[in-house]
């Protein structure tokens, strides 16, 4: 912001009495100029006047303060206004839509318990989508509106996938080294290592779990596929190291969330596997219309079992019988 000669002099003034006169409006300053100087006084606690400066700023009519925000690109002052008016959604909307809003400010507000504040942040996708700290704070925030979880987690998945394709570690080197046993292959008979892995996973945040679901070893995948957070469990299916053998086992687990089974059923590569299709038909979490679609690709022996099974819906069992009758003609 450009200041007049008087403004520049008062900005650097260290005399407390003169600082107070600035707050009293005793000098010929434009309003935006005055707000800027008082904001700097507040940030520096010039001559112990922070509280008086904050009181002054809070008394300014909102529309005038918003006009001032449009006229400054000082990140510290933008942050100050945000904290002073953190319960004023209209003011925060002006702050978060500011081209100079500091990422560090958004990081802190991403931990807010106020869902309306979080929604304001999420509107600025160009800011948070490329900032891993903001994404982590959002995913670890229990107040994040449910409808935004998938959107935020998409960028975690995208980043990890890009790193894996480039053969780069998707985590900071020190974090990667600390958790390398979650990535490196584990001897199936090494029970001590398995217990260590389970203990480490239990301490991970939601954002970290998603990352390791996408790049973790078989032991990690087996644990996280059962995680209560669907973002974590579904991320396991996007892990490029997951094998058909694991998917076969997952597809027959009737205790897993619907989202997991549906994701498997929608994967064209996996459903080419006969055992996966068979497991999906028997799995009650599979949508009926999907199971019916798979029936025609099954052998007579399995269709006979399905037609007599009490563990599938009547639509599936009756359709299986019809297919058997048609094949016998």
Backbone bond lengths (Angstrom), bond angles and torsions (degrees), N, CA, C in turn:
res aa  C-N    CA-C-N  psi(-1)  N-CA   C-N-CA  omega(-1)  CA-C   N-CA-C  phi
1 X - - - 1.458 - - 1.528 109.65 -
2 X 1.324 115.76 135.71 1.457 120.11 177.69 1.523 109.41 -81.59
3 X 1.328 114.74 132.30 1.459 119.67 178.32 1.521 109.67 -113.31
4 X 1.320 115.44 150.23 1.464 120.76 175.75 1.532 108.11 -71.88
5 X 1.308 115.81 171.75 1.470 119.01 178.25 1.519 110.47 -58.85
6 X 1.331 115.93 -42.22 1.471 120.72 179.03 1.523 109.58 -63.43
7 X 1.341 114.61 -42.75 1.460 119.43 -179.30 1.520 112.03 -62.17
8 X 1.334 117.32 -43.66 1.468 121.65 179.39 1.525 110.87 -61.77
9 X 1.325 115.35 -40.95 1.459 119.71 -179.63 1.525 111.01 -65.82
10 X 1.332 116.12 -42.99 1.463 120.23 -179.22 1.523 111.63 -71.50
11 X 1.334 116.76 -29.80 1.467 120.48 178.17 1.527 110.36 -62.08
12 X 1.326 115.95 -36.13 1.463 120.28 -177.37 1.530 113.10 -97.74
13 X 1.309 115.83 3.18 1.477 120.40 -177.09 1.528 111.26 -68.08
14 X 1.340 116.29 129.87 1.456 121.40 -179.13 1.528 112.57 -105.46
15 X 1.314 117.47 -4.69 1.464 121.17 179.34 1.523 109.79 -76.12
16 X 1.330 116.30 120.72 1.476 120.88 -174.56 1.524 112.26 -60.80
17 X 1.319 117.36 -40.96 1.463 120.38 -177.87 1.528 110.60 -63.16
18 X 1.310 115.56 -39.57 1.477 119.25 178.81 1.526 109.70 -69.53
19 X 1.344 116.64 -39.16 1.456 120.24 176.81 1.536 110.71 -57.60
20 X 1.320 115.94 -41.29 1.464 120.65 179.24 1.521 110.51 -65.90
21 X 1.335 116.45 -39.36 1.463 119.95 179.22 1.534 110.84 -64.37
22 X 1.344 115.78 -32.21 1.472 119.52 175.26 1.511 108.94 -60.33
23 X 1.349 116.62 -46.39 1.467 121.63 179.40 1.528 111.41 -62.80
24 X 1.304 116.22 -29.09 1.469 120.58 -178.68 1.526 111.98 -84.11
25 X 1.340 116.14 -2.87 1.467 119.58 178.44 1.502 113.79 75.23
26 X 1.323 117.68 32.12 1.464 122.20 -175.16 1.520 114.11 -83.63
27 X 1.334 116.69 -2.56 1.466 119.47 -176.98 1.533 110.79 -119.71
28 X 1.350 115.94 150.77 1.477 120.36 -177.83 1.528 111.55 -76.23
29 X 1.329 115.62 81.38 1.463 121.26 -179.07 1.521 110.72 -119.40
30 X 1.347 115.92 145.71 1.461 119.83 170.53 1.533 107.96 -66.02
31 X 1.336 116.41 151.65 1.462 119.31 -175.50 1.530 111.87 -58.40
32 X 1.338 118.05 -47.16 1.467 120.54 -178.89 1.530 111.19 -61.66
33 X 1.323 115.64 -34.77 1.453 121.29 177.68 1.527 109.71 -65.43
34 X 1.312 115.28 -43.51 1.464 120.98 179.98 1.526 111.00 -64.59
35 X 1.329 116.56 -43.64 1.479 120.70 179.43 1.520 110.06 -61.34
36 X 1.325 115.81 -40.28 1.462 119.74 -179.43 1.529 110.88 -62.72
37 X 1.318 116.45 -47.28 1.475 121.16 -178.28 1.525 110.52 -63.63
38 X 1.327 116.88 -44.60 1.469 120.56 179.99 1.532 110.15 -64.13
39 X 1.325 117.28 -36.88 1.468 121.21 179.02 1.524 110.39 -63.48
40 X 1.327 116.39 -41.98 1.466 120.27 178.44 1.526 109.60 -64.71
41 X 1.333 116.75 -42.42 1.466 120.12 176.46 1.529 110.29 -56.51
42 X 1.330 115.74 -43.20 1.468 120.65 -177.69 1.528 111.05 -65.13
43 X 1.316 115.62 -44.73 1.476 120.19 -178.66 1.525 110.73 -62.98
44 X 1.342 115.74 -40.09 1.468 119.76 -178.30 1.525 112.70 -86.11
45 X 1.332 115.82 -10.01 1.474 120.76 -172.23 1.533 109.31 54.54
46 X 1.328 113.33 48.47 1.469 120.01 -176.23 1.526 110.82 -56.44
47 X 1.307 116.52 119.90 1.465 123.64 178.79 1.533 113.18 51.95
48 X 1.356 115.41 33.11 1.464 119.69 176.88 1.522 113.59 70.69
49 X 1.333 117.17 23.33 1.471 121.02 -174.63 1.540 113.06 -100.01
50 X 1.322 117.13 14.67 1.472 119.03 -175.33 1.528 112.15 -55.21
51 X 1.328 117.70 -49.21 1.464 120.11 -176.46 1.522 111.69 -61.71
52 X 1.322 117.09 -40.95 1.467 120.28 178.45 1.534 110.38 -64.56
53 X 1.331 115.86 -38.65 1.468 120.41 179.45 1.529 110.68 -66.43
54 X 1.325 115.64 -42.62 1.468 120.43 179.39 1.522 110.09 -63.46
55 X 1.323 116.02 -41.80 1.472 119.84 177.77 1.525 110.26 -60.30
56 X 1.333 116.12 -42.53 1.464 120.54 178.99 1.533 110.57 -60.26
57 X 1.323 116.42 -47.78 1.462 120.87 -177.41 1.528 111.76 -63.44
58 X 1.311 116.19 -37.49 1.470 119.88 -179.48 1.523 112.89 -70.86
59 X 1.316 116.60 -19.22 1.464 120.79 -179.61 1.537 112.25 -87.61
60 X 1.301 116.64 -8.95 1.472 119.86 -179.72 1.526 109.55 -72.51
61 X 1.323 118.77 132.34 1.473 120.92 177.79 1.533 110.93 -55.04
62 X 1.322 118.16 135.18 1.477 122.16 -175.58 1.524 114.60 -51.17
63 X 1.327 117.61 -41.64 1.463 118.78 -175.94 1.532 111.17 -66.11
64 X 1.337 117.07 -30.81 1.462 120.54 178.25 1.530 111.04 -74.57
65 X 1.332 115.26 -35.57 1.465 119.74 178.68 1.530 110.03 -68.97
66 X 1.326 116.75 -36.26 1.466 120.96 177.73 1.530 110.55 -65.69
67 X 1.324 115.36 -39.42 1.471 118.93 176.93 1.526 110.60 -63.04
68 X 1.325 115.51 -38.28 1.463 119.76 178.42 1.530 110.02 -63.81
69 X 1.317 117.51 -43.52 1.467 121.07 -179.05 1.528 111.30 -57.88
70 X 1.293 116.64 -36.84 1.461 120.76 179.88 1.529 111.19 -69.01
71 X 1.341 115.92 -17.14 1.452 120.91 -174.82 1.528 112.93 -100.80
72 X 1.339 116.96 -0.07 1.469 119.70 -179.23 1.525 111.14 -128.74
73 X 1.322 115.21 149.75 1.458 120.52 175.32 1.528 110.44 -122.98
74 X 1.324 115.23 16.88 1.462 120.38 179.16 1.526 109.36 -75.17
75 X 1.344 116.60 112.44 1.464 121.20 -174.71 1.522 112.69 -62.26
76 X 1.327 116.83 -37.16 1.464 119.64 -179.52 1.524 111.52 -65.29
77 X 1.316 115.71 -38.39 1.467 119.43 -179.73 1.524 110.20 -72.66
78 X 1.326 117.03 -38.74 1.470 120.52 176.80 1.527 109.48 -60.47
79 X 1.339 116.51 -41.96 1.466 120.94 178.82 1.518 110.88 -65.62
80 X 1.322 116.65 -40.71 1.471 121.04 179.09 1.524 110.75 -59.04
81 X 1.325 116.39 -48.06 1.469 120.73 179.86 1.529 110.20 -60.94
82 X 1.323 116.38 -39.74 1.470 120.23 -179.86 1.525 111.06 -61.45
83 X 1.319 116.96 -44.42 1.466 120.00 -178.65 1.526 111.97 -70.35
84 X 1.333 115.93 -37.15 1.469 119.12 179.77 1.518 111.99 -67.57
85 X 1.354 116.08 -29.07 1.464 120.11 -176.71 1.524 111.23 -121.38
86 X 1.344 115.96 38.44 1.456 120.23 -175.93 1.526 113.90 -67.18
87 X 1.325 117.51 -12.90 1.467 120.47 176.87 1.531 111.90 -101.73
88 X 1.310 115.79 2.03 1.470 121.22 179.96 1.528 108.23 -102.34
89 X 1.325 117.08 100.92 1.462 121.27 -174.56 1.524 112.62 -63.32
90 X 1.328 117.04 -35.75 1.470 119.15 179.25 1.527 111.39 -65.62
91 X 1.331 115.59 -39.19 1.458 119.05 178.98 1.527 110.25 -69.25
92 X 1.332 115.97 -41.32 1.460 119.47 178.89 1.528 111.32 -65.04
93 X 1.308 116.65 -34.20 1.462 119.64 177.17 1.526 109.85 -61.98
94 X 1.338 116.00 -40.25 1.461 120.50 177.28 1.531 110.44 -65.20
95 X 1.322 115.75 -40.08 1.469 120.73 -179.89 1.525 110.90 -64.69
96 X 1.341 116.94 -51.58 1.464 120.74 -175.06 1.523 112.92 -70.13
97 X 1.320 116.82 -20.35 1.468 119.40 178.05 1.534 111.50 -90.88
98 X 1.321 115.61 -1.61 1.471 120.52 -179.87 1.520 109.79 -70.69
99 X 1.310 117.15 136.58 1.468 121.14 -177.91 1.528 112.47 -65.75
100 X 1.333 116.19 -21.38 1.465 119.72 -178.06 1.529 112.69 -105.57
101 X 1.327 117.56 14.97 1.468 118.72 -179.16 1.531 108.99 -60.83
102 X 1.328 118.09 125.83 1.472 120.15 -177.39 1.525 112.28 -71.66
103 X 1.320 116.34 139.33 1.463 121.09 -179.83 1.525 111.25 -60.66
104 X 1.341 116.36 -34.26 1.469 120.09 -179.95 1.528 111.18 -62.08
105 X 1.334 116.24 -33.03 1.464 120.34 178.02 1.523 110.31 -68.66
106 X 1.322 115.93 -44.03 1.465 120.41 179.26 1.526 109.80 -64.32
107 X 1.331 117.30 -37.81 1.471 121.51 177.78 1.526 110.60 -56.25
108 X 1.329 115.89 -46.24 1.464 119.82 -177.58 1.531 111.29 -68.28
109 X 1.323 116.54 -42.10 1.465 119.40 -179.09 1.525 111.71 -71.79
110 X 1.323 116.99 -17.86 1.475 120.33 177.05 1.518 111.79 -68.99
111 X 1.337 117.10 -8.59 1.467 121.52 176.24 1.533 111.29 -99.04
112 X 1.316 116.94 3.87 1.467 121.53 -177.71 1.529 112.30 -62.19
113 X 1.320 116.10 148.51 1.464 121.55 177.31 1.532 111.16 -88.27
114 X 1.327 115.78 -6.94 1.459 121.38 -178.68 1.532 109.89 -86.87
115 X 1.312 117.70 112.61 1.466 121.15 -177.03 1.521 112.23 -63.93
116 X 1.325 117.44 -31.75 1.467 119.73 179.08 1.532 110.88 -66.78
117 X 1.319 116.06 -35.57 1.475 120.19 176.77 1.527 109.26 -66.26
118 X 1.319 116.36 -42.24 1.468 120.32 179.39 1.524 110.89 -63.46
119 X 1.311 116.96 -37.20 1.469 120.26 178.56 1.531 110.57 -64.59
120 X 1.329 116.72 -37.07 1.464 120.08 177.88 1.532 110.37 -62.85
121 X 1.324 115.54 -40.39 1.472 119.86 178.57 1.522 110.15 -64.56
122 X 1.323 115.89 -43.90 1.464 120.40 -175.34 1.526 112.38 -66.32
123 X 1.319 116.43 -19.20 1.467 119.78 176.50 1.532 110.67 -69.72
124 X 1.342 116.58 -24.37 1.464 120.86 -179.96 1.531 109.59 -95.54
125 X 1.302 116.17 63.23 1.458 122.51 -175.39 1.525 112.32 -59.29
126 X 1.327 116.34 -31.05 1.466 119.40 -178.71 1.527 111.71 -67.00
127 X 1.340 117.00 -19.42 1.471 120.84 178.72 1.520 111.00 -88.64
128 X 1.342 116.57 -53.85 1.467 118.57 -172.03 1.527 114.06 -80.88
129 X 1.326 118.01 -25.84 1.465 119.66 -174.45 1.526 113.08 -66.02
130 X 1.325 116.87 -21.09 1.468 120.19 -179.59 1.526 112.29 -108.57
131 X 1.330 116.27 4.97 1.455 120.75 -178.02 1.532 109.59 -112.95
132 X 1.339 116.06 105.94 1.463 120.08 -174.47 1.517 112.73 -62.92
133 X 1.331 117.94 -33.96 1.466 121.12 -179.35 1.522 110.43 -65.81
134 X 1.335 116.56 -42.29 1.465 119.75 178.83 1.528 109.81 -65.33
135 X 1.322 116.52 -43.18 1.466 120.91 179.07 1.521 110.58 -60.40
136 X 1.336 116.55 -44.91 1.467 120.36 179.39 1.522 110.81 -62.01
137 X 1.335 116.42 -43.54 1.464 119.89 -179.88 1.527 111.52 -63.23
138 X 1.320 116.43 -38.19 1.468 120.41 179.31 1.530 110.66 -66.75
139 X 1.339 116.40 -47.48 1.463 120.04 -178.05 1.525 112.46 -66.92
140 X 1.320 116.74 -29.73 1.460 120.90 179.82 1.524 112.29 -87.06
141 X 1.321 115.75 -1.84 1.461 120.40 -178.23 1.534 109.90 -90.42
142 X 1.332 117.98 113.02 1.467 120.41 -179.06 1.526 113.22 -64.21
143 X 1.338 116.77 -13.56 1.469 120.31 -179.76 1.528 112.94 -89.57
144 X 1.331 117.24 -4.16 1.468 119.75 179.61 1.530 109.34 -60.34
145 X 1.336 117.99 124.05 1.472 120.04 179.27 1.525 111.20 -54.88
146 X 1.323 116.25 134.65 1.459 121.46 -174.53 1.523 113.60 -55.17
147 X 1.328 116.03 -33.78 1.457 118.72 -175.76 1.537 112.62 -68.23
148 X 1.337 117.01 -10.88 1.461 120.09 -178.44 1.527 113.56 -102.13
149 X 1.323 118.06 -9.20 1.462 120.49 -176.70 1.534 112.15 -57.41
150 X 1.328 116.21 -48.39 1.465 119.74 -178.06 1.528 111.25 -61.30
151 X 1.327 114.91 -40.21 1.462 119.97 -177.90 1.524 110.72 -64.57
152 X 1.332 116.63 -44.57 1.465 120.65 -178.94 1.530 111.05 -69.36
153 X 1.334 116.17 -44.12 1.465 120.05 -177.30 1.531 111.61 -65.88
154 X 1.335 116.95 -24.17 1.463 120.72 178.22 1.524 110.84 -56.33
155 X 1.340 116.56 -39.75 1.453 120.26 -177.33 1.524 111.99 -73.45
156 X 1.339 117.13 -27.51 1.465 119.92 173.96 1.523 108.22 -66.96
157 X 1.325 114.98 -47.99 1.462 121.13 -179.92 1.525 110.84 -60.28
158 X 1.320 116.59 -43.15 1.461 121.94 -178.90 1.524 110.83 -62.37
159 X 1.338 116.33 -44.99 1.460 121.19 -178.03 1.529 110.98 -64.63
160 X 1.334 116.10 -47.07 1.467 119.81 -178.59 1.522 110.25 -63.42
161 X 1.330 116.69 -42.88 1.467 120.72 179.97 1.522 110.91 -60.98
162 X 1.328 116.43 -43.33 1.464 120.51 179.39 1.530 110.97 -62.12
163 X 1.339 115.79 -41.01 1.468 119.91 -179.77 1.526 111.22 -66.33
164 X 1.335 115.28 -41.03 1.468 119.67 179.84 1.519 110.24 -63.66
165 X 1.336 116.72 -41.95 1.465 120.86 179.70 1.527 111.24 -64.59
166 X 1.332 116.15 -33.69 1.460 120.45 179.84 1.535 111.84 -88.37
167 X 1.344 115.12 0.17 1.466 121.91 -177.45 1.520 111.03 58.55
168 X 1.332 114.83 40.66 1.458 121.82 176.59 1.521 108.87 -112.64
169 X 1.330 118.86 147.99 1.474 120.02 177.54 1.528 110.15 -68.05
170 X 1.332 118.80 127.45 1.462 121.89 -178.24 1.520 113.62 -80.15
171 X 1.326 116.04 6.00 1.454 121.27 178.62 1.520 108.55 -130.63
172 X 1.342 117.89 159.48 1.458 119.32 174.33 1.528 109.99 -54.43
173 X 1.326 116.83 145.09 1.462 121.30 -173.71 1.516 112.94 -52.40
174 X 1.353 116.98 -43.38 1.460 119.75 -177.33 1.527 111.80 -66.82
175 X 1.343 116.01 -36.13 1.469 120.03 178.49 1.523 109.71 -70.52
176 X 1.328 115.07 -40.10 1.460 120.37 -179.62 1.528 110.81 -62.17
177 X 1.326 116.08 -43.19 1.463 120.49 179.69 1.524 110.79 -65.56
178 X 1.341 115.70 -41.56 1.468 120.65 -179.32 1.526 111.60 -60.87
179 X 1.331 116.09 -34.16 1.464 120.71 -176.09 1.532 112.70 -111.35
180 X 1.317 117.57 23.05 1.459 119.56 -174.78 1.526 112.91 -60.87
181 X 1.350 117.15 -26.29 1.468 118.63 179.49 1.529 111.83 -69.52
182 X 1.352 116.72 -12.74 1.463 120.38 176.45 1.528 110.60 -83.91
183 X 1.320 115.91 -12.69 1.463 121.07 -177.03 1.529 111.69 -109.32
184 X 1.322 115.80 -41.92 1.456 119.20 -178.42 1.528 111.44 -70.70
185 X 1.325 116.32 149.34 1.462 120.80 179.80 1.531 110.81 -63.47
186 X 1.342 114.78 146.03 1.457 120.88 -177.06 1.525 110.14 -119.08
187 X 1.310 116.39 139.41 1.468 121.81 175.13 1.527 107.85 -64.33
188 X 1.317 116.64 126.27 1.464 120.74 -177.10 1.529 112.80 -59.73
189 X 1.314 117.53 -21.66 1.468 120.98 -178.88 1.528 112.68 -93.76
190 X 1.318 116.40 -0.37 1.472 120.27 -178.97 1.529 109.72 -86.84
191 X 1.313 116.89 84.21 1.462 122.03 -176.38 1.524 112.14 -66.82
192 X 1.325 116.18 -33.90 1.474 119.18 -179.92 1.523 110.44 -64.71
193 X 1.322 116.38 -42.80 1.468 120.64 178.68 1.538 110.25 -64.73
194 X 1.322 116.95 -38.20 1.461 120.64 179.25 1.528 111.14 -63.34
195 X 1.339 116.07 -41.43 1.467 119.45 178.63 1.527 110.48 -65.89
196 X 1.327 115.66 -37.54 1.460 120.16 178.29 1.524 110.87 -63.24
197 X 1.332 115.27 -41.74 1.468 120.43 179.14 1.526 110.80 -64.11
198 X 1.319 116.91 -44.81 1.468 121.13 179.78 1.525 110.38 -60.54
199 X 1.332 116.30 -39.14 1.457 120.53 179.80 1.513 111.98 -66.70
200 X 1.322 116.66 -40.12 1.468 120.39 179.55 1.523 111.52 -67.92
201 X 1.319 115.99 -40.68 1.463 120.04 -179.54 1.523 110.83 -62.95
202 X 1.323 115.84 -37.36 1.468 120.30 -178.65 1.528 111.83 -62.42
203 X 1.329 117.05 -23.73 1.465 121.34 -177.67 1.527 113.15 -94.59
204 X 1.329 116.56 -5.03 1.467 119.90 -177.46 1.522 111.95 -74.83
205 X 1.321 115.84 149.41 1.465 120.76 173.23 1.524 108.37 -78.13
206 X 1.317 117.00 170.33 1.463 121.10 179.13 1.530 110.49 -58.58
207 X 1.335 116.29 -46.26 1.467 120.31 -178.93 1.524 111.15 -61.28
208 X 1.330 116.75 -40.58 1.467 120.31 179.75 1.526 111.03 -68.74
209 X 1.326 116.13 -38.22 1.464 119.64 178.02 1.523 110.96 -61.39
210 X 1.315 116.23 -41.21 1.461 120.23 179.04 1.531 110.09 -61.36
211 X 1.318 116.02 -42.77 1.468 119.94 -179.85 1.522 111.44 -62.80
212 X 1.327 116.17 -44.58 1.466 118.74 -178.42 1.526 111.61 -76.15
213 X 1.329 117.08 -23.95 1.464 119.23 173.67 1.521 109.43 -64.66
214 X 1.324 116.00 -33.14 1.459 121.89 -177.95 1.527 113.76 -81.13
215 X 1.342 116.47 -20.88 1.468 117.57 -175.45 1.523 113.37 -133.83
216 X 1.335 117.73 -1.46 1.455 121.13 -175.27 1.518 114.71 -70.41
217 X 1.347 114.76 167.13 1.455 120.34 178.77 1.537 111.80 -77.88
218 X 1.301 116.82 -177.85 1.461 122.00 -175.50 1.519 111.98 -59.66
219 X 1.326 116.91 -40.96 1.460 120.93 180.00 1.522 111.11 -62.82
220 X 1.316 115.74 -42.47 1.466 121.93 178.89 1.529 110.09 -65.08
221 X 1.318 115.61 -43.67 1.475 119.52 179.73 1.531 111.01 -61.24
222 X 1.319 115.52 -40.04 1.459 119.73 -179.52 1.508 113.07 -64.79
223 X 1.332 116.84 -30.76 1.469 121.27 179.24 1.525 110.68 -81.35
224 X 1.334 116.25 -46.99 1.464 120.30 -174.08 1.527 113.68 -73.57
225 X 1.333 118.13 -20.95 1.466 119.61 177.68 1.526 110.12 -65.30
226 X 1.344 115.16 -20.26 1.469 120.36 179.97 1.527 112.36 -100.98
227 X 1.325 116.96 7.20 1.464 120.18 -179.05 1.524 110.59 -63.17
228 X 1.319 115.86 143.52 1.466 120.52 -177.23 1.520 113.09 -68.77
229 X 1.335 116.64 -21.38 1.463 120.54 178.00 1.529 108.66 -86.14
230 X 1.317 116.91 117.36 1.474 120.54 -174.91 1.526 112.89 -63.48
231 X 1.343 117.53 -25.42 1.458 119.73 177.91 1.521 110.61 -66.17
232 X 1.321 115.02 -35.65 1.463 120.37 179.52 1.526 109.97 -72.75
233 X 1.336 115.79 -49.73 1.468 119.44 -175.86 1.524 112.50 -64.85
234 X 1.320 117.79 -40.36 1.466 119.68 -179.88 1.530 111.40 -71.64
235 X 1.342 116.94 -25.86 1.465 120.07 178.24 1.525 110.96 -64.53
236 X 1.332 117.13 -28.93 1.468 120.95 179.39 1.523 110.50 -58.25
237 X 1.327 116.47 -36.96 1.461 120.36 -177.94 1.528 112.58 -69.04
238 X 1.340 116.21 -15.93 1.467 120.15 178.98 1.520 111.46 -93.78
239 X 1.327 116.40 -1.24 1.459 120.99 179.45 1.531 108.97 -67.61
240 X 1.324 118.53 120.32 1.471 120.54 -176.63 1.532 113.86 -64.84
241 X 1.339 117.02 -12.27 1.467 120.47 -178.47 1.531 112.71 -93.37
242 X 1.317 117.22 -4.89 1.465 119.43 -177.49 1.538 109.53 -66.81
243 X 1.328 116.15 140.49 1.465 120.82 -176.07 1.522 111.45 -105.32
244 X 1.321 116.18 163.11 1.464 120.39 176.87 1.525 110.37 -62.23
245 X 1.323 115.81 -35.44 1.467 119.67 178.21 1.516 111.44 -58.75
246 X 1.335 116.89 -40.89 1.461 120.77 178.28 1.527 110.48 -67.66
247 X 1.323 116.20 -40.66 1.463 120.21 -178.78 1.530 110.21 -66.05
248 X 1.330 116.95 -36.31 1.468 120.70 177.17 1.527 109.30 -59.84
249 X 1.324 115.64 -45.11 1.460 120.51 179.98 1.522 111.41 -65.91
250 X 1.319 116.46 -42.23 1.462 121.25 179.85 1.526 110.87 -64.42
251 X 1.337 116.33 -40.64 1.469 120.61 -174.68 1.526 113.00 -65.66
252 X 1.327 117.67 -18.06 1.465 119.45 -179.97 1.524 112.63 -101.13
253 X 1.337 115.88 2.60 1.467 120.41 179.22 1.525 109.58 -83.74
254 X 1.304 116.34 112.23 1.470 121.42 -176.71 1.526 113.12 -82.92
255 X 1.325 116.59 -2.78 1.461 119.96 -178.72 1.530 113.32 -98.75
256 X 1.308 115.33 -3.27 1.463 118.55 -179.46 1.529 110.99 -80.22
257 X 1.342 117.80 156.56 1.471 121.42 -179.97 1.530 112.34 -60.58
258 X 1.312 115.97 153.47 1.464 121.79 178.24 1.528 111.67 -53.91
259 X 1.375 115.11 -38.68 1.464 119.53 -175.66 1.530 112.09 -59.13
260 X 1.334 116.30 -35.74 1.459 120.35 -178.64 1.529 110.20 -66.37
261 X 1.310 115.43 -50.43 1.467 120.53 -177.74 1.521 110.65 -63.68
262 X 1.306 116.80 -41.41 1.465 119.95 179.64 1.521 111.63 -64.93
263 X 1.329 115.86 -38.37 1.465 119.88 179.00 1.527 110.73 -63.16
264 X 1.318 116.69 -39.84 1.465 120.71 177.89 1.526 109.63 -65.76
265 X 1.321 115.89 -43.62 1.470 120.88 -178.11 1.531 111.86 -63.70
266 X 1.340 116.30 -26.52 1.461 120.34 -177.83 1.530 112.30 -89.72
267 X 1.333 117.02 -5.83 1.460 120.39 -178.78 1.533 110.17 -87.00
268 X 1.306 116.80 110.79 1.469 121.66 -174.46 1.528 112.77 -61.86
269 X 1.321 116.25 -33.54 1.470 119.00 -179.69 1.523 111.57 -71.10
270 X 1.306 117.26 -42.97 1.457 120.51 -177.33 1.526 112.49 -69.10
271 X 1.318 117.29 -39.20 1.466 118.77 -176.41 1.528 112.62 -74.94
272 X 1.324 116.19 -1.23 1.465 118.28 171.77 1.527 110.49 -73.94
273 X 1.336 114.89 -17.40 1.467 120.77 179.36 1.531 109.21 -81.01
274 X 1.301 116.39 123.92 1.480 121.74 -176.06 1.530 111.31 -58.14
275 X 1.314 117.59 -46.69 1.464 120.67 -176.79 1.522 112.74 -63.39
276 X 1.327 115.62 -33.87 1.460 119.16 177.94 1.524 109.97 -67.97
277 X 1.315 117.23 -43.84 1.468 120.17 178.40 1.530 110.42 -61.31
278 X 1.334 115.88 -43.21 1.463 120.34 -179.44 1.525 110.81 -62.48
279 X 1.334 116.39 -44.57 1.468 120.49 179.14 1.525 111.65 -62.55
280 X 1.323 115.64 -39.17 1.467 119.71 -179.79 1.523 111.61 -65.03
281 X 1.304 116.24 -38.15 1.474 119.77 178.65 1.523 109.93 -62.38
282 X 1.315 117.04 -40.29 1.465 120.99 -179.00 1.529 112.70 -79.56
283 X 1.316 116.15 -15.59 1.470 119.05 -177.01 1.529 110.28 -83.47
284 X 1.338 117.95 120.69 1.470 121.14 -178.30 1.525 113.84 -65.32
285 X 1.340 117.13 -15.18 1.472 119.88 179.80 1.533 111.47 -80.04
286 X 1.327 116.84 -13.40 1.462 120.20 179.35 1.530 109.06 -76.46
287 X 1.339 118.50 131.23 1.463 120.45 177.42 1.531 110.31 -54.62
288 X 1.323 116.75 137.10 1.471 121.59 -176.47 1.524 111.93 -54.71
289 X 1.320 117.13 -43.85 1.468 120.12 -177.53 1.520 112.12 -62.61
290 X 1.338 115.86 -30.37 1.463 120.65 178.29 1.523 110.03 -73.28
291 X 1.331 115.73 -44.49 1.468 120.23 178.99 1.525 111.05 -60.19
292 X 1.313 116.35 -43.10 1.469 121.05 179.94 1.524 110.33 -61.22
293 X 1.319 115.91 -38.32 1.460 120.64 -179.87 1.532 111.29 -63.27
294 X 1.339 116.62 -33.66 1.466 120.77 -178.53 1.532 113.19 -78.43
295 X 1.323 117.27 -20.32 1.472 120.74 -173.33 1.527 113.21 -57.10
296 X 1.313 116.25 -41.83 1.469 119.59 -175.53 1.525 112.92 -65.20
297 X 1.340 116.79 -16.12 1.470 119.62 -178.80 1.532 112.04 -95.28
298 X 1.343 116.86 0.76 1.461 120.37 -177.72 1.526 111.83 -94.31
299 X 1.327 115.25 155.91 1.463 120.47 179.62 1.522 112.17 -75.87
300 X 1.326 116.05 161.76 1.469 121.20 -177.00 1.524 112.96 -59.54
301 X 1.313 117.11 -38.97 1.461 120.80 -178.51 1.534 110.69 -60.98
302 X 1.331 116.56 -43.99 1.463 120.40 179.81 1.531 110.86 -73.02
303 X 1.318 116.79 -35.65 1.468 119.57 177.34 1.520 110.79 -63.45
304 X 1.323 115.88 -37.10 1.468 119.89 178.20 1.531 110.49 -63.32
305 X 1.344 116.68 -40.70 1.473 120.32 178.31 1.534 110.32 -64.50
306 X 1.310 114.76 -41.48 1.468 119.56 -178.85 1.519 110.94 -66.46
307 X 1.314 116.12 -40.08 1.469 120.10 -178.16 1.530 112.05 -64.98
308 X 1.325 116.76 -23.48 1.473 121.27 -178.32 1.533 112.29 -103.94
309 X 1.321 115.60 -3.55 1.462 119.29 -175.47 1.532 112.68 -77.03
310 X 1.324 114.97 140.05 1.468 120.87 176.32 1.527 110.70 -95.98
311 X 1.330 115.24 1.49 1.465 119.88 -177.77 1.523 113.28 -99.11
312 X 1.323 116.05 4.74 1.465 120.09 175.55 1.517 108.16 -120.41
313 X 1.310 116.65 163.52 1.465 119.59 -178.38 1.534 110.22 -69.55
314 X 1.313 114.94 157.81 1.466 120.21 -178.78 1.529 111.40 -61.63
315 X 1.319 116.71 -31.12 1.471 120.59 179.42 1.528 109.87 -64.23
316 X 1.324 115.60 -42.59 1.466 119.88 -178.80 1.523 111.08 -68.73
317 X 1.332 116.89 -46.10 1.475 119.99 -178.38 1.526 111.32 -64.85
318 X 1.336 116.51 -40.26 1.469 119.43 -179.06 1.532 110.80 -69.72
319 X 1.313 116.82 -36.57 1.462 120.56 177.97 1.529 110.15 -65.85
320 X 1.333 115.62 -39.00 1.468 120.17 177.84 1.531 110.18 -60.99
321 X 1.334 116.63 -41.65 1.485 120.71 179.06 1.520 110.60 -64.03
322 X 1.316 117.24 -41.23 1.458 121.33 -179.52 1.528 110.41 -62.68
323 X 1.304 116.29 -41.79 1.474 119.63 179.39 1.516 110.87 -64.00
324 X 1.335 115.72 -40.13 1.480 119.91 179.06 1.530 110.83 -63.95
325 X 1.322 116.26 -41.35 1.472 121.11 179.44 1.527 109.76 -63.32
326 X 1.324 116.84 -44.38 1.460 120.80 -179.34 1.526 110.83 -63.77
327 X 1.325 117.63 -37.51 1.453 122.07 -178.86 1.544 111.17 -71.65
328 X 1.314 116.46 -26.40 1.468 120.03 -177.51 1.527 113.16 -80.00
329 X 1.338 115.52 -12.71 1.476 119.36 -177.91 1.537 110.77 -76.22
